Amino acid sequence: MRAISQDVFGSPDVLHVVTRPQPVADPGEIVVRIHAAGVNPTDWKHRAGLPWMSEPVPVLGWDVAGVVEQVGSGVTLYEPGDEVFGMLPYPRGAGAYAEYAKAPTRSFARKPANLDHVRAAALPLAALTAHQALVDTADVQPGQRVLVHAAAGGVGHLAVQIAKARGAHVIGTASAAKHDLLRELGADELIDYRTVDFAEVLDDVDVVLDTLAGDARTRSLGVLRAGGVLVSLVAGDPESDAADAKQAAELGVRLKGLMVEADHAGMRAVARLVEQGALRVHVDATFPLAEAAAAHAHGETGRTTGKIVILVD
């Protein structure tokens, strides 16, 4: 099979096409013939090299949409030919930038009939992150005020919709050019971070979804009501993390750091929202598999709205 690999850490140019053996399903696993693979910021961070990494990931990518090619022994959920989407186990289970990938069966869910493979591939990691933050961790309730930072980003624009589906009053930070899209997705209030300091105009927020860390996370703690929760998706340096934890305790709010997990129940919940018309993903751009480097370069501009997808089949 064709796949995208790298020999060294570095810029997008280190990515290149290789030929690899097609995977074989072990017990409890399925092999998926990939139609499309989602691209996430963690992909290019792994490509460039994270502090704990000693060597590159053999094949990058965690978001998969495609058709079941093979099932291992003991698998009852799927049969060859079934259309599925899901996230390969994060962070150790990468391999989506390829024509085939294998993973535990419950990393996947059936692809909704009203969702094509491109949009299905754009959803798993970002939608699971938003769902696990807002539903599993924060337990957002009707009427609560939820602040989503970088609301037009991959996680952010899905988080807006998930919070809205929970009955929340949703506030988003984004550049003014992206406000119309976010209103369409259900945002109730929008703040142009380029011209307005959110910390000066907001208070009594129940939940903050932090995709930025740094000073934005520190200032976000101050807009929470007592008993509120900030769920952070980005770790800072140890010193700033410790300082923010201390401030949270002093303010009587909770600070939680989240790393997304492969989640069958979460994928099924995401699928239901899609089927109900309550969740749609915005695809900013698509690239063929051989142009994965261009997909990374596009993502690293920081100007994308929604998601980037690699077309495999």
C-alpha positions as CSV (number, residue, x, y, z in Angstrom):
1,M,0.0,0.0,0.0
2,R,1.0,3.6,-0.4
3,A,1.6,5.6,2.8
4,I,3.2,8.9,3.9
5,S,6.2,8.6,6.1
6,Q,9.3,10.6,7.2
7,D,12.8,9.7,8.1
8,V,13.6,12.7,10.2
9,F,11.8,15.4,12.2
10,G,11.4,18.7,10.3
11,S,9.3,20.9,8.1
12,P,6.5,19.6,5.8
13,D,9.1,18.7,3.2
14,V,10.3,15.7,5.2
15,L,7.0,13.9,4.3
16,H,7.1,11.6,1.3
17,V,5.3,8.6,-0.2
18,V,6.5,5.1,0.7
19,T,5.3,1.6,0.1
20,R,4.4,-0.4,3.1
21,P,2.9,-3.9,3.7
22,Q,-0.9,-3.9,4.0
23,P,-1.9,-4.4,7.6
24,V,-3.6,-7.6,8.8
25,A,-6.3,-7.6,11.4
26,D,-5.4,-9.2,14.8
27,P,-8.1,-10.5,17.1
28,G,-10.5,-7.7,18.1
29,E,-9.3,-5.4,15.2
30,I,-10.5,-4.4,11.8
31,V,-8.6,-3.2,8.7
32,V,-10.1,-0.2,7.0
33,R,-9.6,0.7,3.4
34,I,-9.2,4.5,3.8
35,H,-11.1,6.9,1.6
36,A,-10.1,10.0,3.5
37,A,-7.9,11.0,6.4
38,G,-8.4,14.1,8.6
39,V,-5.5,16.5,9.4
40,N,-5.1,18.0,12.9
41,P,-2.5,20.3,14.5
42,T,-1.2,17.4,16.5
43,D,-0.1,15.8,13.1
44,W,2.3,18.6,12.3
45,K,3.5,18.9,15.9
46,H,4.4,15.2,15.8
47,R,6.0,15.6,12.3
48,A,8.2,18.4,13.7
49,G,9.0,16.4,16.8
50,L,7.7,16.7,20.4
51,P,10.0,16.8,23.4
52,W,9.3,13.3,24.4
53,M,9.8,11.8,20.9
54,S,13.0,10.0,20.1
55,E,12.1,9.1,16.5
56,P,9.4,10.1,14.0
57,V,6.0,8.3,13.9
58,P,6.2,5.8,11.0
59,V,2.9,6.9,9.4
60,L,1.1,10.0,10.7
61,G,-2.6,10.7,11.1
62,W,-5.3,9.6,13.4
63,D,-8.6,10.4,11.6
64,V,-10.0,7.7,9.3
65,A,-13.1,7.3,7.1
66,G,-13.4,4.3,4.9
67,V,-14.7,0.8,4.3
68,V,-14.0,-2.3,6.4
69,E,-11.7,-4.5,4.4
70,Q,-11.0,-7.3,7.0
71,V,-12.2,-8.2,10.5
72,G,-10.1,-10.1,13.0
73,S,-11.4,-13.0,15.1
74,G,-13.9,-12.1,17.8
75,V,-15.2,-9.0,16.0
76,T,-19.0,-8.8,15.9
77,L,-19.7,-5.1,15.2
78,Y,-18.7,-4.9,11.6
79,E,-18.3,-7.0,8.5
80,P,-16.3,-6.3,5.3
81,G,-18.0,-3.6,3.3
82,D,-19.3,-1.6,6.2
83,E,-18.6,2.1,6.1
84,V,-17.0,3.4,9.3
85,F,-15.2,6.4,10.7
86,G,-13.1,6.9,13.8
87,M,-9.9,7.9,15.5
88,L,-7.0,5.5,15.7
89,P,-5.8,5.2,19.4
90,Y,-4.2,8.4,20.3
91,P,-1.3,9.1,20.6
92,R,0.4,5.7,19.9
93,G,-1.9,4.4,17.2
94,A,-1.2,6.7,14.2
95,G,-1.3,5.5,10.6
96,A,-4.1,7.3,8.8
97,Y,-2.0,8.8,6.0
98,A,-2.2,5.5,4.1
99,E,-4.4,3.3,1.9
100,Y,-5.2,1.0,4.8
101,A,-5.1,1.1,8.6
102,K,-5.9,-1.3,11.4
103,A,-7.1,-0.5,14.9
104,P,-9.3,-2.0,17.7
105,T,-12.9,-2.4,16.5
106,R,-14.3,0.1,19.0
107,S,-12.1,2.9,17.8
108,F,-14.7,3.2,15.1
109,A,-18.5,3.8,14.6
110,R,-20.7,3.3,11.6
111,K,-20.5,6.3,9.2
112,P,-23.8,8.2,9.1
113,A,-25.5,7.8,5.7
114,N,-25.9,11.6,5.4
115,L,-22.1,12.1,5.7
116,D,-19.6,11.6,2.9
117,H,-16.2,10.1,3.6
118,V,-14.4,13.5,3.3
119,R,-16.5,15.1,6.1
120,A,-16.5,11.9,8.1
121,A,-12.7,11.9,8.1
122,A,-12.7,15.5,9.3
123,L,-14.7,14.7,12.4
124,P,-13.2,12.1,14.8
125,L,-10.3,13.6,16.7
126,A,-11.7,17.1,16.8
127,A,-15.3,16.1,17.6
128,L,-14.2,13.6,20.2
129,T,-12.1,16.3,21.8
130,A,-15.0,18.7,22.0
131,H,-17.4,16.0,23.2
132,Q,-15.1,14.7,25.9
133,A,-14.4,18.2,27.1
134,L,-17.9,19.6,27.1
135,V,-20.0,16.5,27.8
136,D,-17.8,14.0,29.7
137,T,-15.6,16.5,31.7
138,A,-17.7,19.7,32.0
139,D,-21.2,18.1,31.8
140,V,-22.6,21.2,30.1
141,Q,-26.2,21.8,31.1
142,P,-29.0,23.8,29.5
143,G,-28.7,27.6,30.1
144,Q,-25.1,27.5,31.1
145,R,-22.7,30.0,29.6
146,V,-19.9,28.3,27.6
147,L,-16.9,30.2,26.2
148,V,-15.1,28.5,23.3
149,H,-11.7,30.0,22.3
150,A,-10.6,29.8,18.7
151,A,-14.2,29.0,17.9
152,A,-13.7,28.8,14.1
153,G,-10.9,26.2,14.4
154,G,-11.2,22.5,14.0
155,V,-12.2,21.7,17.5
156,G,-13.8,25.1,18.2
157,H,-16.5,25.1,15.5
158,L,-17.6,21.6,16.5
159,A,-17.5,22.6,20.2
160,V,-19.9,25.5,19.5
161,Q,-22.4,23.1,18.0
162,I,-22.0,20.4,20.7
163,A,-22.5,23.0,23.4
164,K,-25.5,24.4,21.6
165,A,-27.0,20.9,21.3
166,R,-26.7,20.7,25.1
167,G,-28.8,23.9,25.4
168,A,-26.0,26.2,26.4
169,H,-25.5,29.9,25.7
170,V,-22.4,29.8,23.5
171,I,-19.8,32.6,23.3
172,G,-16.9,32.3,20.9
173,T,-13.7,34.1,20.2
174,A,-12.7,34.4,16.5
175,S,-11.7,37.0,14.0
176,A,-14.6,39.1,12.6
177,A,-14.4,37.5,9.2
178,K,-15.5,34.2,10.7
179,H,-18.4,35.4,12.7
180,D,-21.1,34.8,10.1
181,L,-20.1,31.1,9.9
182,L,-20.2,30.8,13.7
183,R,-23.6,32.4,13.9
184,E,-24.8,29.8,11.4
185,L,-23.4,27.1,13.6
186,G,-25.3,28.5,16.6
187,A,-23.0,30.8,18.5
188,D,-25.0,33.3,20.6
189,E,-22.2,35.8,21.2
190,L,-19.0,36.5,19.3
191,I,-15.9,38.4,20.3
192,D,-13.3,39.6,17.8
193,Y,-10.1,38.8,19.7
194,R,-8.2,41.2,17.5
195,T,-10.1,44.3,18.8
196,V,-11.7,43.2,22.1
197,D,-10.2,41.7,25.3
198,F,-12.7,39.0,26.2
199,A,-11.6,39.2,29.9
200,E,-12.9,42.8,30.1
201,V,-16.4,42.0,28.7
202,L,-17.2,38.6,30.1
203,D,-18.0,37.3,33.5
204,D,-20.2,34.5,35.1
205,V,-19.1,32.0,32.6
206,D,-19.8,28.4,33.6
207,V,-17.4,26.5,31.2
208,V,-14.4,27.6,29.2
209,L,-12.9,25.5,26.4
210,D,-9.3,26.5,26.2
211,T,-7.5,25.7,22.9
212,L,-4.8,28.4,23.4
213,A,-3.0,28.0,26.8
214,G,-0.6,30.7,27.8
215,D,-2.0,34.1,28.8
216,A,-5.4,33.4,27.3
217,R,-5.9,30.5,29.7
218,T,-4.7,32.5,32.7
219,R,-7.1,35.3,31.9
220,S,-10.0,32.9,31.2
221,L,-9.9,31.7,34.8
222,G,-11.0,35.1,35.8
223,V,-14.2,35.1,33.8
224,L,-15.5,31.9,35.4
225,R,-18.1,32.0,38.0
226,A,-17.3,30.2,41.3
227,G,-17.6,26.5,40.7
228,G,-17.0,26.8,37.0
229,V,-14.6,24.7,35.0
230,L,-11.9,25.4,32.4
231,V,-11.0,22.5,30.2
232,S,-7.6,23.0,28.6
233,L,-6.6,21.1,25.5
234,V,-3.0,22.5,25.4
235,A,-0.4,22.0,28.1
236,G,1.8,25.0,28.9
237,D,5.2,24.9,30.5
238,P,5.4,23.4,34.0
239,E,5.7,26.8,35.7
240,S,2.7,28.3,34.0
241,D,0.6,25.2,34.5
242,A,1.4,25.3,38.2
243,A,0.6,29.0,38.5
244,D,-2.7,28.5,36.7
245,A,-3.6,25.6,39.0
246,K,-2.9,27.8,42.0
247,Q,-5.0,30.6,40.7
248,A,-7.9,28.2,39.9
249,A,-7.9,27.0,43.5
250,E,-7.8,30.5,44.8
251,L,-10.8,31.5,42.6
252,G,-12.8,28.4,43.5
253,V,-12.9,27.1,40.0
254,R,-11.8,23.8,38.4
255,L,-8.9,23.5,35.8
256,K,-8.8,20.3,33.9
257,G,-6.3,19.2,31.2
258,L,-7.7,16.8,28.6
259,M,-6.0,14.4,26.1
260,V,-8.4,12.9,23.6
261,E,-9.0,9.2,23.8
262,A,-10.4,6.7,21.3
263,D,-14.0,6.3,22.3
264,H,-16.7,4.1,20.7
265,A,-19.5,5.6,22.7
266,G,-18.3,9.1,21.9
267,M,-18.1,8.3,18.2
268,R,-21.7,7.0,18.3
269,A,-22.8,10.2,20.0
270,V,-21.1,12.3,17.3
271,A,-22.8,10.2,14.7
272,R,-26.2,10.7,16.2
273,L,-25.7,14.5,16.3
274,V,-24.7,14.4,12.6
275,E,-27.8,12.3,11.8
276,Q,-30.0,14.7,13.6
277,G,-28.6,17.7,11.8
278,A,-27.1,19.2,15.0
279,L,-23.5,18.8,14.0
280,R,-21.8,19.6,10.7
281,V,-18.1,19.9,9.9
282,H,-16.6,22.7,7.8
283,V,-13.9,21.5,5.5
284,D,-11.4,24.3,4.7
285,A,-9.3,22.4,2.1
286,T,-8.6,18.9,0.7
287,F,-5.3,17.5,-0.7
288,P,-4.4,14.2,-2.4
289,L,-2.4,11.7,-0.4
290,A,0.8,12.5,-2.3
291,E,0.5,16.1,-1.3
292,A,0.4,15.6,2.5
293,A,3.3,18.0,2.8
294,A,1.1,20.8,1.2
295,A,-1.7,19.9,3.6
296,H,0.6,20.4,6.6
297,A,2.0,23.7,5.2
298,H,-1.6,25.0,4.7
299,G,-2.5,24.0,8.3
300,E,0.5,25.7,9.8
301,T,-0.4,29.1,8.4
302,G,-2.9,29.2,11.3
303,R,-5.5,30.8,9.0
304,T,-7.7,27.7,8.3
305,T,-11.4,27.6,9.2
306,G,-12.6,24.2,10.3
307,K,-10.7,21.1,9.0
308,I,-8.2,19.9,6.4
309,V,-8.7,16.5,4.8
310,I,-6.3,14.2,2.8
311,L,-8.0,12.3,0.0
312,V,-6.7,8.8,-0.1
313,D,-9.2,6.9,-2.4
